[in-house]
Amino acid sequence: MPQDQPRLESAAHFSSTNWSQVLAAGQKGLPEAREALAALCQRYWYPLYAFVRRLGHQPDDAQDLTQAFFAQLLEKDYLRAVDRARGQFRSFLLAAFQHFLSKERDRARAQKRGGGRQPISLDFQAGEDRYNLEPTHEQTAERVYEQRWTLTLLDQVLSKLRQEFASAGNEAQFDLMKGFLTGETLPHRAVAERLAITEGAVKVAVHRLRRRYRDLIVEEIAQTVSGPEEVDEELQRLLASMCSDG
């Protein structure tokens, strides 16, 4: 309906801004900003869950703490109390979670956490299954968090890329070629035979795929930092997190 149009345009605007702009707007009470922040939290809840599990909390307690944290995070009063001096959403989220955990130590009953609110739907069973499959070695909880953040970001990018191919009717092509992004490659000739195209066409397609993949990584990172000047720094930090086992 016509009266809904301004809200739709506003929501679209928030979904394309960086997180600090969304957070600033959220402090003014705009519902579209809360929705945009909730969408970011929906994408990046798992690294926090892995962090609190690595601290030694059992699955039920970790689930309770993670859900309760988001219940408070999405309240305007809590957001105003959090220092967002750092420009990365990754750093902000972890600092806010650590602040929350320190306060939770003073509370006796898990039932009181979050007040029964379910601010966003989180698939904790899938998260726990994933956590049990991932090696942690002797990594600190902070290192686990950073690595899972990076993997989550890359998963988000691959999902977006798959959606683009699927929208163009090329999902089967993506499934054959995604290995060129993840390191699980097939020979160019094998891909060409399956797609009924030449090896040269495969090489061109791979080049375009990798370029689009890089572009989407930059776009995703841009939503989690305060400005474009921080994108390269954040990218290097995330890559470095994957090159060390802590």
VOKEGU-153522 format. One record per residue: residue in three letters; x, y, z of N, C-alpha, C in turn. Coordinates in steps of 0.2 Angstrom, whole numbers, padded with zeros to 4 digits, always signed. Last residue first. Layout:
// residues N
ALAXYZXYZXYZ
...
END
This chain:
// residues 246
GLY+0233-0101+0085+0233-0098+0092+0239-0101+0096
ASP+0235-0105+0073+0231-0109+0077+0231-0107+0084
SER+0234-0094+0059+0237-0096+0066+0232-0100+0070
CYS+0227-0090+0048+0234-0093+0047+0237-0095+0054
MET+0215-0084+0052+0215-0091+0049+0222-0094+0048
SER+0219-0072+0056+0216-0076+0061+0216-0083+0058
ALA+0223-0066+0044+0228-0068+0049+0225-0073+0054
LEU+0210-0063+0038+0215-0068+0035+0220-0071+0040
LEU+0206-0053+0048+0203-0060+0047+0207-0065+0044
ARG+0216-0043+0045+0215-0046+0052+0212-0053+0052
GLN+0213-0040+0032+0220-0043+0034+0219-0046+0040
LEU+0200-0035+0033+0201-0041+0029+0208-0044+0031
GLU+0203-0024+0041+0199-0029+0044+0200-0036+0040
GLU+0210-0016+0032+0213-0018+0039+0209-0024+0042
ASP+0201-0014+0022+0207-0018+0021+0210-0020+0027
VAL+0191-0007+0029+0189-0013+0025+0196-0017+0025
GLU+0192+0006+0033+0194+0000+0038+0193-0006+0035
GLU+0188+0015+0024+0195+0015+0026+0197+0009+0030
PRO+0174+0014+0024+0178+0011+0019+0185+0010+0021
GLY+0169+0012+0042+0170+0016+0036+0174+0012+0031
SER+0166+0003+0052+0163+0010+0052+0164+0014+0046
VAL+0161-0013+0048+0166-0009+0050+0163-0002+0049
THR+0152-0022+0042+0154-0023+0049+0159-0019+0052
GLN+0150-0019+0029+0144-0019+0034+0146-0020+0041
ALA+0162-0023+0023+0160-0015+0024+0154-0014+0028
ILE+0161-0036+0023+0166-0033+0028+0164-0026+0029
GLU+0153-0038+0012+0151-0040+0018+0155-0037+0024
GLU+0161-0031+0002+0154-0029+0003+0152-0031+0010
VAL+0172-0040+0001+0173-0033+0003+0166-0030+0005
ILE+0165-0052-0003+0169-0052+0004+0170-0044+0006
LEU+0161-0048-0016+0156-0049-0010+0159-0049-0003
ASP+0173-0047-0022+0169-0041-0022+0164-0042-0016
ARG+0178-0060-0022+0181-0055-0018+0177-0048-0017
TYR+0168-0066-0030+0169-0068-0023+0172-0063-0019
ARG+0170-0059-0042+0164-0058-0039+0164-0060-0031
ARG+0183-0065-0045+0182-0058-0044+0176-0056-0040
ARG+0179-0079-0046+0184-0076-0040+0183-0069-0039
LEU+0171-0078-0057+0168-0081-0050+0173-0078-0045
ARG+0180-0074-0067+0174-0070-0065+0171-0072-0058
HIS+0188-0085-0067+0191-0078-0066+0185-0074-0063
VAL+0179-0095-0071+0183-0095-0064+0185-0089-0062
ALA+0176-0091-0084+0171-0091-0078+0174-0092-0071
VAL+0189-0093-0090+0186-0086-0089+0180-0086-0084
LYS+0190-0107-0088+0195-0102-0085+0192-0095-0085
VAL+0179-0111-0096+0179-0113-0089+0184-0108-0085
ALA+0183-0107-0108+0177-0104-0106+0177-0105-0098
GLY+0194-0116-0110+0195-0109-0110+0189-0105-0107
GLU+0187-0128-0110+0192-0127-0105+0193-0119-0104
THR+0170-0126-0116+0177-0127-0117+0181-0126-0111
ILE+0156-0136-0110+0159-0130-0113+0167-0131-0113
ALA+0148-0145-0102+0148-0145-0110+0150-0138-0113
LEU+0150-0147-0089+0146-0141-0091+0145-0141-0099
ARG+0158-0158-0089+0151-0158-0086+0147-0153-0088
GLU+0169-0153-0096+0165-0159-0099+0158-0159-0096
ALA+0174-0143-0088+0172-0141-0095+0167-0147-0097
VAL+0177-0150-0077+0172-0146-0076+0169-0144-0083
ALA+0188-0158-0082+0182-0161-0079+0176-0157-0079
ARG+0197-0147-0086+0194-0152-0091+0188-0155-0088
HIS+0201-0142-0074+0197-0138-0078+0193-0142-0083
PRO+0199-0153-0060+0202-0151-0066+0198-0147-0070
LEU+0191-0147-0045+0191-0152-0050+0196-0149-0056
THR+0196-0141-0029+0195-0140-0036+0195-0147-0040
GLU+0194-0135-0015+0193-0142-0017+0191-0142-0025
GLY+0196-0122-0012+0202-0126-0013+0201-0133-0014
THR+0186-0113-0013+0187-0116-0007+0193-0121-0007
LEU+0185-0109-0026+0185-0104-0021+0187-0107-0014
PHE+0184-0120-0034+0189-0115-0036+0190-0110-0030
GLY+0172-0125-0029+0178-0128-0027+0184-0124-0029
LYS+0162-0120-0037+0164-0117-0030+0170-0119-0027
MET+0159-0126-0048+0164-0122-0049+0166-0119-0042
LEU+0148-0135-0046+0154-0137-0049+0160-0133-0049
ASP+0139-0126-0041+0141-0131-0037+0147-0135-0040
PHE+0137-0117-0052+0140-0114-0046+0143-0120-0042
GLN+0130-0125-0061+0137-0122-0063+0141-0120-0056
ALA+0118-0126-0054+0123-0132-0055+0130-0130-0057
GLU+0113-0113-0054+0116-0116-0048+0120-0122-0049
ASN+0109-0105-0064+0115-0108-0065+0118-0111-0058
GLY+0098-0096-0064+0097-0103-0067+0104-0107-0068
ALA+0100-0084-0058+0101-0084-0065+0100-0091-0068
SER+0098-0088-0045+0093-0083-0048+0094-0083-0056
ALA+0109-0095-0043+0103-0099-0043+0097-0094-0047
PHE+0119-0086-0043+0119-0091-0048+0112-0094-0049
GLU+0115-0079-0031+0115-0075-0037+0115-0080-0043
GLN+0116-0089-0022+0109-0086-0023+0109-0082-0030
ARG+0129-0091-0021+0125-0096-0024+0118-0094-0026
LEU+0133-0079-0016+0135-0080-0022+0131-0086-0025
LYS+0127-0080-0003+0125-0075-0007+0127-0076-0015
SER+0135-0091+0002+0128-0091+0001+0125-0086-0003
LEU+0148-0085+0002+0146-0091-0003+0139-0092-0004
VAL+0146-0076+0012+0147-0074+0005+0146-0079+0000
GLN+0143-0084+0023+0138-0079+0021+0139-0077+0014
ASP+0155-0090+0024+0149-0094+0023+0144-0089+0020
LEU+0163-0079+0027+0164-0083+0021+0158-0087+0019
LEU+0158-0077+0040+0158-0072+0035+0159-0075+0028
THR+0162-0089+0047+0155-0087+0046+0154-0082+0040
LEU+0175-0088+0046+0172-0093+0043+0165-0092+0042
THR+0177-0077+0055+0180-0077+0048+0176-0082+0044
TRP+0172-0081+0067+0169-0075+0063+0171-0075+0056
ARG+0180-0092+0070+0173-0093+0068+0170-0087+0065
GLN+0192-0084+0072+0192-0089+0067+0184-0091+0065
GLU+0187-0076+0084+0189-0073+0077+0189-0078+0072
TYR+0184-0087+0093+0179-0082+0091+0181-0079+0084
VAL+0196-0093+0095+0191-0097+0092+0185-0092+0089
ARG+0203-0082+0101+0205-0085+0094+0200-0089+0091
GLU+0196-0081+0113+0196-0076+0108+0198-0078+0101
ALA+0198-0093+0119+0191-0092+0117+0191-0086+0112
THR+0214-0100+0112+0210-0096+0117+0203-0095+0115
GLN+0218-0117+0107+0216-0110+0106+0212-0107+0111
GLU+0223-0129+0107+0224-0126+0113+0222-0118+0112
HIS+0210-0137+0097+0217-0137+0100+0217-0134+0106
THR+0198-0136+0090+0200-0130+0094+0207-0130+0096
PRO+0189-0142+0076+0195-0142+0080+0196-0136+0084
GLU+0172-0145+0075+0177-0141+0073+0183-0141+0078
LEU+0161-0153+0079+0165-0155+0073+0172-0151+0072
ASN+0155-0146+0089+0158-0152+0090+0163-0155+0085
TYR+0150-0135+0082+0156-0134+0087+0159-0140+0088
ARG+0140-0141+0074+0146-0138+0071+0152-0137+0076
ASP+0131-0144+0085+0134-0149+0080+0140-0147+0077
GLU+0128-0132+0090+0132-0136+0094+0135-0142+0090
GLY+0122-0126+0079+0128-0123+0081+0132-0128+0085
ALA+0111-0135+0078+0116-0134+0072+0122-0131+0074
GLN+0105-0131+0090+0107-0138+0089+0112-0138+0083
PHE+0102-0117+0088+0107-0119+0093+0110-0127+0092
ASP+0097-0107+0078+0097-0114+0078+0103-0117+0082
LEU+0088-0093+0084+0094-0096+0083+0094-0104+0083
SER+0078-0079+0081+0078-0087+0081+0085-0089+0079
ILE+0078-0066+0092+0079-0068+0086+0080-0076+0086
PRO+0072-0064+0105+0073-0058+0100+0074-0060+0093
GLN+0063-0070+0116+0066-0073+0110+0067-0068+0105
ARG+0062-0068+0133+0061-0066+0127+0065-0070+0122
GLY+0063-0073+0146+0059-0076+0142+0058-0074+0135
GLY+0073-0064+0152+0066-0063+0153+0061-0067+0149
GLY+0087-0065+0150+0083-0063+0144+0075-0063+0146
ARG+0088-0075+0164+0091-0072+0159+0087-0071+0153
LYS+0081-0082+0173+0080-0075+0173+0083-0072+0167
GLN+0085-0095+0172+0078-0094+0170+0077-0086+0170
ALA+0097-0096+0178+0097-0095+0171+0090-0093+0169
ARG+0101-0088+0193+0096-0092+0190+0096-0091+0182
ALA+0110-0078+0199+0110-0085+0201+0106-0090+0197
ARG+0122-0066+0193+0115-0068+0194+0114-0076+0195
ASP+0134-0062+0192+0131-0060+0198+0124-0063+0199
ARG+0138-0066+0179+0141-0070+0185+0137-0068+0191
GLU+0132-0056+0171+0128-0062+0172+0131-0066+0178
LYS+0142-0047+0170+0136-0045+0174+0132-0051+0176
SER+0151-0054+0162+0153-0052+0168+0148-0050+0173
LEU+0143-0055+0150+0145-0061+0154+0147-0059+0161
PHE+0143-0042+0146+0137-0045+0148+0138-0051+0152
HIS+0156-0040+0142+0153-0036+0147+0147-0039+0150
GLN+0157-0049+0132+0161-0050+0138+0158-0046+0144
PHE+0148-0044+0123+0146-0050+0126+0150-0051+0132
ALA+0155-0032+0120+0148-0031+0123+0146-0038+0126
ALA+0166-0037+0114+0167-0033+0120+0160-0033+0124
LEU+0160-0044+0103+0164-0048+0108+0164-0044+0114
LEU+0155-0033+0096+0150-0038+0098+0154-0042+0104
PHE+0166-0025+0093+0160-0022+0097+0156-0028+0100
SER+0173-0033+0084+0176-0031+0091+0171-0029+0096
ARG+0164-0034+0074+0167-0040+0077+0169-0039+0084
PHE+0162-0021+0070+0156-0025+0073+0159-0031+0077
GLN+0175-0010+0072+0173-0016+0069+0167-0019+0073
GLY+0179+0002+0079+0175+0002+0073+0173-0004+0070
ARG+0178+0006+0096+0181+0002+0090+0176+0002+0084
ALA+0169+0012+0104+0175+0016+0101+0178+0012+0096
ARG+0156+0009+0109+0158+0007+0103+0164+0011+0099
ASP+0151+0004+0125+0156+0008+0121+0158+0005+0114
VAL+0135+0003+0130+0140+0000+0127+0145+0004+0123
ALA+0123+0010+0133+0128+0008+0139+0135+0005+0136
ARG+0115+0010+0123+0118+0016+0125+0124+0015+0130
LEU+0111-0003+0122+0116-0001+0117+0119+0006+0119
TYR+0102-0004+0133+0108-0007+0133+0113-0005+0128
ASP+0092+0004+0128+0096+0006+0134+0102+0003+0135
LYS+0087-0003+0117+0090+0003+0116+0094+0005+0122
GLU+0090-0020+0115+0086-0015+0119+0090-0009+0119
LEU+0098-0029+0109+0093-0026+0105+0088-0021+0109
LEU+0105-0035+0120+0108-0030+0115+0103-0026+0111
GLN+0096-0043+0127+0098-0036+0130+0101-0032+0124
ALA+0094-0053+0118+0088-0050+0121+0090-0043+0123
PHE+0108-0057+0116+0104-0054+0111+0098-0050+0113
PHE+0109-0063+0129+0114-0057+0127+0110-0053+0121
ALA+0101-0074+0129+0099-0068+0133+0103-0062+0132
GLN+0107-0082+0119+0100-0079+0118+0099-0073+0122
THR+0119-0085+0126+0119-0081+0120+0112-0078+0118
LEU+0114-0091+0138+0118-0085+0138+0118-0081+0132
ASP+0108-0102+0133+0104-0098+0137+0108-0091+0137
GLN+0119-0109+0127+0113-0107+0123+0109-0101+0126
ALA+0127-0111+0138+0129-0107+0132+0124-0104+0128
ASP+0119-0120+0145+0121-0114+0148+0123-0109+0142
ASP+0118-0131+0136+0112-0128+0138+0114-0121+0141
PRO+0133-0134+0134+0128-0132+0129+0122-0128+0131
GLN+0143-0127+0147+0140-0132+0144+0135-0130+0139
HIS+0158-0116+0146+0150-0117+0148+0148-0123+0144
GLY+0171-0114+0143+0169-0120+0147+0162-0121+0149
LEU+0175-0106+0133+0176-0103+0140+0174-0109+0145
ARG+0169-0112+0122+0177-0112+0123+0179-0110+0130
ARG+0157-0107+0123+0158-0114+0124+0165-0115+0126
VAL+0159-0094+0120+0156-0095+0127+0157-0103+0128
PHE+0163-0095+0106+0167-0092+0112+0165-0094+0119
ALA+0152-0101+0100+0158-0104+0100+0163-0102+0106
TYR+0143-0090+0101+0142-0096+0105+0148-0101+0105
LEU+0150-0080+0094+0149-0079+0101+0147-0086+0105
PRO+0149-0086+0081+0156-0085+0084+0155-0084+0092
TYR+0135-0086+0079+0138-0093+0080+0145-0091+0083
TRP+0129-0074+0076+0128-0076+0082+0133-0082+0084
TYR+0129-0067+0063+0135-0068+0067+0134-0070+0074
ARG+0116-0066+0058+0122-0069+0054+0128-0071+0058
GLN+0109-0061+0068+0107-0067+0065+0112-0070+0061
CYS+0115-0048+0069+0116-0053+0074+0114-0060+0072
LEU+0110-0043+0057+0118-0044+0058+0119-0049+0063
ALA+0097-0042+0060+0099-0046+0054+0107-0048+0055
ALA+0097-0033+0071+0095-0040+0072+0097-0045+0066
LEU+0100-0022+0064+0105-0024+0069+0103-0032+0070
ALA+0088-0021+0056+0095-0021+0053+0100-0024+0058
GLU+0079-0019+0066+0078-0025+0062+0085-0026+0058
ARG+0083-0007+0072+0083-0013+0076+0083-0019+0072
ALA+0081+0001+0061+0088+0000+0063+0088-0006+0068
GLU+0067+0002+0060+0071-0001+0055+0078-0003+0057
PRO+0063+0008+0072+0062+0001+0072+0066-0002+0066
LEU+0073+0020+0080+0070+0018+0074+0069+0011+0073
GLY+0079+0025+0092+0073+0021+0093+0070+0020+0086
LYS+0092+0030+0093+0086+0035+0092+0079+0032+0092
GLN+0099+0019+0092+0099+0022+0099+0094+0028+0099
GLY+0098+0015+0079+0095+0011+0084+0094+0015+0091
ALA+0107+0024+0074+0100+0025+0072+0096+0021+0077
ALA+0119+0018+0078+0117+0025+0080+0110+0027+0079
LEU+0118+0006+0072+0118+0006+0079+0116+0013+0081
VAL+0119+0010+0058+0113+0006+0061+0113+0007+0068
GLN+0132+0015+0059+0126+0019+0057+0120+0016+0059
SER+0139+0003+0062+0139+0009+0067+0134+0014+0065
TRP+0137-0005+0051+0134-0007+0057+0134-0001+0062
ASN+0134+0003+0035+0138+0000+0040+0135-0001+0047
THR+0119+0000+0025+0124+0004+0029+0128+0000+0033
SER+0109-0007+0019+0115-0006+0015+0120-0002+0019
SER+0098-0008+0028+0101-0014+0026+0108-0013+0022
PHE+0094+0006+0028+0098+0003+0034+0101-0004+0032
HIS+0087+0006+0015+0093+0011+0017+0097+0008+0022
ALA+0077-0002+0017+0082-0004+0012+0088+0000+0013
ALA+0070+0004+0027+0073-0002+0028+0078-0004+0024
SER+0066+0016+0019+0070+0016+0025+0074+0010+0027
GLU+0057+0010+0010+0063+0013+0008+0068+0014+0013
LEU+0047+0005+0018+0051+0000+0014+0058+0004+0012
ARG+0042+0017+0024+0046+0012+0028+0050+0007+0024
PRO+0037+0023+0012+0043+0026+0016+0046+0021+0020
GLN+0026+0013+0009+0032+0015+0005+0038+0018+0008
ASP+0014+0012+0015+0020+0008+0018+0026+0010+0014
GLN+0005+0020+0009+0007+0022+0015+0013+0018+0018
PRO+0002+0012-0003+0006+0018-0003+0009+0020+0003
MET+0004-0006+0000+0000+0000+0000+0004+0006+0000
END
